[in-house]
Amino acid sequence: MNDSPNHNYLLPKISIRYFSISLAFTGEDELNSVFAGLSKDGKLIMPIQDTFWDARFGMCADKFNVHWMFNRDKPKA
């Protein structure tokens, strides 16, 4: 028998609904190919597009509801 008090009531209740896996690419063709493959039969959250941080970025969830983020920095001129 354990006589230690239970202090779990002091811990915050945290509910994690999902997480996202982030992928970084150097090539546009590879970015588009992987994005198309993972988003097929899944859910498009944000299409691949130019961003204010000078990159191409998009998000999707695959058919298993795993969330993916895709990023490709634009080449420096």
Rosetta constraint file for C-alpha pairs under 8 A:
AtomPair CA 7 CA 11 HARMONIC 7.62 0.50
AtomPair CA 18 CA 66 HARMONIC 7.78 0.50
AtomPair CA 18 CA 67 HARMONIC 7.58 0.50
AtomPair CA 19 CA 66 HARMONIC 7.61 0.50
AtomPair CA 19 CA 67 HARMONIC 6.54 0.50
AtomPair CA 20 CA 66 HARMONIC 7.00 0.50
AtomPair CA 20 CA 67 HARMONIC 4.60 0.50
AtomPair CA 20 CA 68 HARMONIC 5.23 0.50
AtomPair CA 20 CA 69 HARMONIC 6.58 0.50
AtomPair CA 21 CA 66 HARMONIC 7.93 0.50
AtomPair CA 21 CA 67 HARMONIC 6.29 0.50
AtomPair CA 21 CA 68 HARMONIC 4.85 0.50
AtomPair CA 21 CA 69 HARMONIC 6.05 0.50
AtomPair CA 22 CA 68 HARMONIC 5.90 0.50
AtomPair CA 22 CA 69 HARMONIC 4.57 0.50
AtomPair CA 22 CA 70 HARMONIC 6.02 0.50
AtomPair CA 22 CA 71 HARMONIC 7.62 0.50
AtomPair CA 23 CA 68 HARMONIC 7.49 0.50
AtomPair CA 23 CA 69 HARMONIC 6.10 0.50
AtomPair CA 23 CA 70 HARMONIC 5.04 0.50
AtomPair CA 23 CA 71 HARMONIC 6.25 0.50
AtomPair CA 24 CA 70 HARMONIC 6.08 0.50
AtomPair CA 24 CA 71 HARMONIC 4.87 0.50
AtomPair CA 24 CA 72 HARMONIC 5.73 0.50
AtomPair CA 25 CA 30 HARMONIC 7.14 0.50
AtomPair CA 25 CA 31 HARMONIC 5.97 0.50
AtomPair CA 25 CA 70 HARMONIC 7.56 0.50
AtomPair CA 25 CA 71 HARMONIC 6.21 0.50
AtomPair CA 25 CA 72 HARMONIC 4.89 0.50
AtomPair CA 25 CA 73 HARMONIC 7.69 0.50
AtomPair CA 26 CA 31 HARMONIC 7.96 0.50
AtomPair CA 26 CA 72 HARMONIC 5.90 0.50
AtomPair CA 26 CA 73 HARMONIC 7.18 0.50
AtomPair CA 27 CA 31 HARMONIC 6.32 0.50
AtomPair CA 27 CA 72 HARMONIC 7.35 0.50
AtomPair CA 28 CA 32 HARMONIC 6.20 0.50
AtomPair CA 28 CA 72 HARMONIC 7.37 0.50
AtomPair CA 29 CA 33 HARMONIC 6.07 0.50
AtomPair CA 30 CA 34 HARMONIC 6.08 0.50
AtomPair CA 31 CA 35 HARMONIC 6.04 0.50
AtomPair CA 31 CA 70 HARMONIC 7.16 0.50
AtomPair CA 31 CA 71 HARMONIC 7.87 0.50
AtomPair CA 31 CA 72 HARMONIC 7.38 0.50
AtomPair CA 32 CA 36 HARMONIC 6.02 0.50
AtomPair CA 32 CA 48 HARMONIC 7.89 0.50
AtomPair CA 33 CA 37 HARMONIC 6.22 0.50
AtomPair CA 34 CA 38 HARMONIC 6.13 0.50
AtomPair CA 35 CA 39 HARMONIC 5.94 0.50
AtomPair CA 35 CA 60 HARMONIC 7.73 0.50
AtomPair CA 35 CA 70 HARMONIC 7.37 0.50
AtomPair CA 36 CA 40 HARMONIC 5.99 0.50
AtomPair CA 38 CA 42 HARMONIC 7.18 0.50
AtomPair CA 38 CA 60 HARMONIC 7.56 0.50
AtomPair CA 38 CA 61 HARMONIC 7.41 0.50
AtomPair CA 38 CA 62 HARMONIC 5.19 0.50
AtomPair CA 38 CA 63 HARMONIC 7.72 0.50
AtomPair CA 39 CA 43 HARMONIC 6.01 0.50
AtomPair CA 39 CA 44 HARMONIC 6.28 0.50
AtomPair CA 39 CA 60 HARMONIC 5.73 0.50
AtomPair CA 39 CA 61 HARMONIC 6.19 0.50
AtomPair CA 39 CA 62 HARMONIC 5.15 0.50
AtomPair CA 39 CA 63 HARMONIC 7.41 0.50
AtomPair CA 40 CA 62 HARMONIC 6.98 0.50
AtomPair CA 40 CA 63 HARMONIC 7.34 0.50
AtomPair CA 41 CA 62 HARMONIC 6.86 0.50
AtomPair CA 41 CA 63 HARMONIC 5.36 0.50
AtomPair CA 42 CA 60 HARMONIC 7.31 0.50
AtomPair CA 42 CA 61 HARMONIC 5.52 0.50
AtomPair CA 42 CA 62 HARMONIC 4.27 0.50
AtomPair CA 42 CA 63 HARMONIC 4.23 0.50
AtomPair CA 42 CA 64 HARMONIC 7.52 0.50
AtomPair CA 42 CA 65 HARMONIC 7.11 0.50
AtomPair CA 43 CA 60 HARMONIC 5.65 0.50
AtomPair CA 43 CA 61 HARMONIC 5.02 0.50
AtomPair CA 43 CA 62 HARMONIC 6.39 0.50
AtomPair CA 43 CA 63 HARMONIC 7.49 0.50
AtomPair CA 43 CA 65 HARMONIC 7.98 0.50
AtomPair CA 44 CA 59 HARMONIC 6.78 0.50
AtomPair CA 44 CA 60 HARMONIC 4.61 0.50
AtomPair CA 44 CA 61 HARMONIC 6.55 0.50
AtomPair CA 45 CA 58 HARMONIC 7.63 0.50
AtomPair CA 45 CA 59 HARMONIC 5.25 0.50
AtomPair CA 45 CA 60 HARMONIC 4.80 0.50
AtomPair CA 45 CA 61 HARMONIC 7.11 0.50
AtomPair CA 46 CA 58 HARMONIC 5.02 0.50
AtomPair CA 46 CA 59 HARMONIC 4.82 0.50
AtomPair CA 46 CA 60 HARMONIC 6.52 0.50
AtomPair CA 47 CA 57 HARMONIC 7.66 0.50
AtomPair CA 47 CA 58 HARMONIC 4.97 0.50
AtomPair CA 47 CA 59 HARMONIC 6.51 0.50
AtomPair CA 47 CA 60 HARMONIC 7.83 0.50
AtomPair CA 48 CA 56 HARMONIC 6.21 0.50
AtomPair CA 48 CA 57 HARMONIC 5.10 0.50
AtomPair CA 48 CA 58 HARMONIC 4.11 0.50
AtomPair CA 48 CA 59 HARMONIC 7.37 0.50
AtomPair CA 48 CA 70 HARMONIC 7.80 0.50
AtomPair CA 49 CA 56 HARMONIC 5.21 0.50
AtomPair CA 49 CA 57 HARMONIC 5.54 0.50
AtomPair CA 49 CA 58 HARMONIC 6.44 0.50
AtomPair CA 50 CA 54 HARMONIC 7.00 0.50
AtomPair CA 50 CA 55 HARMONIC 5.86 0.50
AtomPair CA 50 CA 56 HARMONIC 4.57 0.50
AtomPair CA 50 CA 57 HARMONIC 6.51 0.50
AtomPair CA 51 CA 55 HARMONIC 5.50 0.50
AtomPair CA 51 CA 56 HARMONIC 6.01 0.50
AtomPair CA 51 CA 57 HARMONIC 6.69 0.50
AtomPair CA 54 CA 73 HARMONIC 6.42 0.50
AtomPair CA 54 CA 74 HARMONIC 5.98 0.50
AtomPair CA 55 CA 71 HARMONIC 6.69 0.50
AtomPair CA 55 CA 72 HARMONIC 5.47 0.50
AtomPair CA 55 CA 73 HARMONIC 4.20 0.50
AtomPair CA 55 CA 74 HARMONIC 5.03 0.50
AtomPair CA 56 CA 70 HARMONIC 7.92 0.50
AtomPair CA 56 CA 71 HARMONIC 5.72 0.50
AtomPair CA 56 CA 72 HARMONIC 5.14 0.50
AtomPair CA 56 CA 73 HARMONIC 6.37 0.50
AtomPair CA 56 CA 74 HARMONIC 6.97 0.50
AtomPair CA 57 CA 69 HARMONIC 7.36 0.50
AtomPair CA 57 CA 70 HARMONIC 5.40 0.50
AtomPair CA 57 CA 71 HARMONIC 4.58 0.50
AtomPair CA 57 CA 72 HARMONIC 6.56 0.50
AtomPair CA 58 CA 69 HARMONIC 5.93 0.50
AtomPair CA 58 CA 70 HARMONIC 5.22 0.50
AtomPair CA 58 CA 71 HARMONIC 6.88 0.50
AtomPair CA 59 CA 67 HARMONIC 7.34 0.50
AtomPair CA 59 CA 68 HARMONIC 5.58 0.50
AtomPair CA 59 CA 69 HARMONIC 4.53 0.50
AtomPair CA 59 CA 70 HARMONIC 6.16 0.50
AtomPair CA 60 CA 67 HARMONIC 5.86 0.50
AtomPair CA 60 CA 68 HARMONIC 5.40 0.50
AtomPair CA 60 CA 69 HARMONIC 6.80 0.50
AtomPair CA 61 CA 65 HARMONIC 5.09 0.50
AtomPair CA 61 CA 66 HARMONIC 5.25 0.50
AtomPair CA 61 CA 67 HARMONIC 4.23 0.50
AtomPair CA 61 CA 68 HARMONIC 5.93 0.50
AtomPair CA 62 CA 66 HARMONIC 5.46 0.50
AtomPair CA 62 CA 67 HARMONIC 6.58 0.50
AtomPair CA 62 CA 68 HARMONIC 7.63 0.50
